[in-house]
Amino acid sequence: MLPLIFTAAFSLLALAAMAVKHVPDGQVFSLYRHGKPVRLLQPGTHVVLPLLDRVGHRIDLGGRVLRFEEPLADSRDVRGTVYWQVLEPERADAVIEQADQLIRRGALEALHGEAEAVTGDRRALGQQLKQSLNGTLRARGVMVTRVELDLA
């Protein structure tokens, strides 16, 4: 009888511990129930339904860095660093796992589209690249804050 009481008490304590989620400062957690987004958990301590709710994404609101290198048609390489951050976590939740690929693909497409401009000023090209990326990413809650290019 005593082991049964201990097992039940341990199970209740485990459920209570699973029901409490702590979100650190500078982050937002997206909460999913049955595979569908329910709400965003802002920084702080929250109580959730332990067997139904799960944290889908841990979205960092601080800046992130993406580095890339791309060979161009004229046998030169372009190396770049893109600094970006999440501005609207409710929009970014759907694409946060693919954000690096979206930024990389957008940067490479813009560089290939501006291949003749690559020979010019790298700051001006970086600004054009930043504007191009922000044009496609702002609707998804992500913003590129800076682009640095190095022409090799």
C-alpha positions in Angstrom: 0.0 0.0 0.0 2.8 2.4 0.9 4.5 2.0 -2.6 1.3 2.8 -4.2 0.9 6.0 -2.2 4.5 7.0 -3.1 3.9 6.3 -6.7 0.8 8.4 -6.8 2.4 11.3 -4.9 5.4 11.2 -7.2 3.1 11.2 -10.3 1.2 14.2 -9.0 4.5 16.1 -8.3 5.8 15.3 -11.7 2.6 16.6 -13.4 2.8 19.8 -11.3 6.4 20.3 -12.3 5.5 19.8 -16.0 2.7 22.3 -15.7 5.0 25.2 -14.8 7.0 26.8 -17.7 9.5 29.5 -17.1 10.3 31.8 -20.1 13.7 33.7 -19.7 14.0 37.3 -20.6 14.6 38.0 -24.2 12.7 34.9 -25.4 9.1 34.0 -26.2 7.8 30.4 -26.3 5.0 29.4 -28.7 2.6 27.0 -27.0 0.9 24.3 -29.1 -2.1 22.1 -28.2 -2.9 19.1 -30.5 -0.4 20.5 -33.0 -2.0 23.9 -33.4 -0.6 27.1 -32.0 -2.6 28.3 -28.9 -0.6 31.4 -27.6 2.7 32.9 -27.0 4.3 32.7 -23.6 6.0 36.0 -22.7 9.0 36.2 -20.3 8.0 35.0 -16.8 6.4 31.9 -15.2 3.3 30.4 -16.7 1.0 27.5 -15.9 0.1 25.2 -18.8 -1.9 22.0 -19.2 0.9 19.4 -18.8 -0.3 16.5 -21.0 -2.0 18.7 -23.7 0.3 21.7 -24.1 3.8 21.6 -25.4 6.3 24.3 -26.3 6.7 24.4 -30.1 9.4 27.0 -30.6 11.7 29.0 -28.3 12.0 32.3 -30.1 15.0 34.4 -29.2 14.2 38.1 -29.6 17.9 39.1 -29.6 19.9 39.5 -32.7 21.2 36.6 -34.7 24.0 36.3 -37.2 24.0 34.4 -40.5 27.2 34.0 -42.6 27.3 32.9 -46.2 29.7 32.5 -49.1 28.7 32.4 -52.7 30.7 32.0 -55.9 29.7 34.5 -58.6 29.7 34.1 -62.4 33.0 36.0 -62.8 34.9 33.5 -60.6 34.9 35.7 -57.5 33.4 34.9 -54.2 31.1 37.0 -52.1 31.2 36.5 -48.4 28.6 38.1 -46.3 27.2 38.4 -42.8 23.6 39.2 -42.3 22.4 40.4 -38.9 18.7 39.8 -38.2 16.2 39.6 -35.4 12.6 38.7 -34.7 10.3 41.7 -34.3 6.9 40.0 -34.3 7.1 36.5 -32.7 3.5 35.7 -33.5 4.2 36.0 -37.2 7.7 34.6 -37.0 6.6 31.4 -35.2 5.5 29.8 -38.5 8.8 30.3 -40.2 11.4 30.4 -37.4 12.8 27.0 -38.2 13.4 28.0 -41.8 14.5 31.6 -41.2 18.2 31.0 -41.9 17.4 29.2 -45.1 14.9 32.0 -46.2 17.5 34.7 -45.5 20.3 32.8 -47.2 18.2 32.1 -50.3 17.0 35.7 -50.5 20.5 37.0 -50.2 21.8 34.7 -52.9 19.0 35.5 -55.2 19.5 39.2 -54.7 23.3 38.9 -55.3 22.7 37.0 -58.5 20.2 39.6 -59.6 22.7 42.3 -58.9 25.7 40.5 -60.3 26.9 43.6 -62.3 26.7 45.8 -59.2 28.9 43.4 -57.2 31.9 45.1 -58.8 30.9 48.5 -57.4 30.6 49.7 -53.8 30.0 46.9 -51.3 28.3 49.2 -48.9 25.7 50.2 -51.5 25.3 46.6 -52.4 24.8 45.7 -48.8 22.1 48.3 -48.4 20.3 47.1 -51.5 20.6 43.5 -50.2 19.2 44.6 -46.8 16.2 46.4 -48.4 15.5 43.4 -50.6 15.6 41.0 -47.7 13.4 43.2 -45.5 10.9 43.5 -48.3 10.3 39.8 -48.2 10.9 39.1 -44.5 9.0 41.9 -42.7 5.7 40.3 -43.5 7.0 37.3 -41.6 7.9 39.2 -38.5 11.7 39.2 -39.2 13.9 42.2 -39.9 17.4 42.3 -41.3 19.3 45.0 -39.3 22.6 45.0 -41.1 24.4 43.3 -44.0 28.2 43.3 -44.4 29.7 42.0 -47.6 33.3 41.1 -48.5 34.2 40.7 -52.1 37.0 38.2 -52.7 
